[in-house]
Amino acid sequence: MKKTLAILSALAIAATPAVFAADTVVSTTTGGATTTTATTMGTGTVTTFTPGSALVIKTEKEPMTYQLGSDVTYVNSTGAVVEASMIKAGVPVQVHYVERDGAMVADRVIVEESTTTTTTTVEE
């Protein structure tokens, strides 16, 4: 029985899609014409954030500037909505965006959890 559960668990994990795909292609048909839009993800650390306007992140290669769409959503790594005030310089983020008219327009910003730990020593 344990062996069967282990195999089923392994299969379930292998069949689960990744939460954040590098590229997602969406096709929309309107009036007989099909439009294909690629949603892409950028990862880095916030350098500049102007709510309702733009977000600049530092990536491994170069800074990237994203326009913020009117429907942009800010979430944490579990998908729960967070306040835009959590986005500030130094915060690691993932940005989901689409290219429109030569600009990268963000529709979702994921605030990554901080991995730093603070240790306090108390002398007795």
C-alpha positions as CSV (number, residue, x, y, z in Angstrom):
1,M,0.0,0.0,0.0
2,K,2.8,2.5,0.9
3,K,4.6,1.7,-2.4
4,T,1.4,2.4,-4.3
5,L,0.9,5.8,-2.5
6,A,4.5,6.7,-3.2
7,I,4.1,6.0,-6.9
8,L,0.8,7.9,-7.1
9,S,2.3,10.9,-5.3
10,A,5.3,10.9,-7.6
11,L,3.0,10.8,-10.7
12,A,0.8,13.6,-9.3
13,I,3.8,15.8,-8.7
14,A,5.2,15.1,-12.2
15,A,1.9,15.8,-13.8
16,T,1.4,19.2,-12.0
17,P,2.3,22.1,-14.3
18,A,4.8,24.7,-13.1
19,V,3.1,27.7,-11.4
20,F,5.1,30.2,-13.4
21,A,5.7,29.4,-17.0
22,A,8.4,31.4,-18.9
23,D,6.1,31.9,-21.8
24,T,2.4,31.5,-22.1
25,V,0.7,31.8,-25.4
26,V,-2.9,33.0,-25.5
27,S,-5.0,33.0,-28.7
28,T,-8.1,35.2,-29.0
29,T,-10.6,35.1,-31.9
30,T,-12.6,38.3,-32.5
31,G,-14.7,38.7,-35.6
32,G,-13.0,35.8,-37.4
33,A,-9.4,37.0,-36.8
34,T,-7.2,35.2,-34.3
35,T,-4.7,37.2,-32.3
36,T,-1.8,35.5,-30.5
37,T,-0.3,37.2,-27.4
38,A,2.7,35.9,-25.5
39,T,2.8,36.5,-21.8
40,T,6.3,36.5,-20.5
41,M,7.9,36.7,-17.0
42,G,10.8,38.9,-15.8
43,T,12.5,38.3,-12.5
44,G,14.6,40.8,-10.5
45,T,14.9,43.3,-7.7
46,V,12.8,46.5,-7.7
47,T,14.9,49.7,-8.3
48,T,12.0,52.2,-9.0
49,F,8.3,51.9,-8.6
50,T,5.7,54.5,-9.6
51,P,2.2,53.2,-8.7
52,G,-0.1,53.3,-11.7
53,S,2.7,54.1,-14.1
54,A,6.0,52.1,-14.2
55,L,8.2,49.5,-12.5
56,V,11.9,49.1,-13.0
57,I,13.7,46.0,-11.9
58,K,17.4,45.1,-11.9
59,T,17.9,41.7,-13.6
60,E,21.0,39.6,-14.0
61,K,21.6,41.1,-17.4
62,E,20.2,44.7,-17.4
63,P,17.5,46.9,-15.8
64,M,14.0,46.3,-17.3
65,T,11.2,48.9,-17.3
66,Y,7.6,47.8,-17.3
67,Q,4.5,49.9,-17.9
68,L,1.8,49.1,-15.3
69,G,-1.5,48.2,-16.9
70,S,-4.7,49.6,-15.4
71,D,-5.6,46.0,-14.4
72,V,-2.2,45.1,-12.8
73,T,-2.5,42.8,-9.8
74,Y,0.0,42.6,-6.9
75,V,0.2,39.2,-5.2
76,N,2.6,37.3,-2.9
77,S,4.2,34.0,-3.7
78,T,1.0,32.1,-2.6
79,G,-1.2,34.2,-4.9
80,A,-2.8,36.3,-2.2
81,V,-3.4,39.9,-3.2
82,V,-1.1,42.4,-1.5
83,E,-1.1,46.2,-1.3
84,A,1.0,48.1,-3.9
85,S,2.9,49.6,-0.9
86,M,4.8,46.3,-0.6
87,I,6.6,47.1,-3.8
88,K,9.6,49.2,-3.0
89,A,13.4,49.4,-3.9
90,G,15.2,46.2,-3.0
91,V,12.2,43.9,-3.0
92,P,12.6,40.8,-5.3
93,V,9.7,40.4,-7.7
94,Q,8.5,38.4,-10.7
95,V,6.7,40.4,-13.4
96,H,4.2,38.9,-15.8
97,Y,3.9,41.1,-18.9
98,V,2.8,41.3,-22.5
99,E,4.3,43.3,-25.3
100,R,2.0,45.9,-26.7
101,D,3.2,48.5,-29.2
102,G,6.8,47.9,-28.4
103,A,6.3,48.3,-24.6
104,M,6.3,45.7,-21.8
105,V,3.0,46.1,-20.0
106,A,2.8,44.3,-16.6
107,D,-0.5,42.7,-15.6
108,R,0.8,40.8,-12.5
109,V,3.6,41.5,-10.1
110,I,4.5,38.8,-7.6
111,V,6.3,39.9,-4.5
112,E,8.8,37.2,-3.5
113,E,9.3,36.2,0.1
114,S,12.4,37.5,1.9
115,T,14.9,34.8,2.7
116,T,16.9,36.8,5.3
117,T,17.1,35.7,8.9
118,T,17.8,37.9,11.9
119,T,19.6,36.4,14.9
120,T,19.7,38.1,18.3
121,T,22.1,37.1,21.1
122,V,21.1,37.8,24.7
123,E,23.7,37.8,27.4
124,E,22.7,36.5,30.8
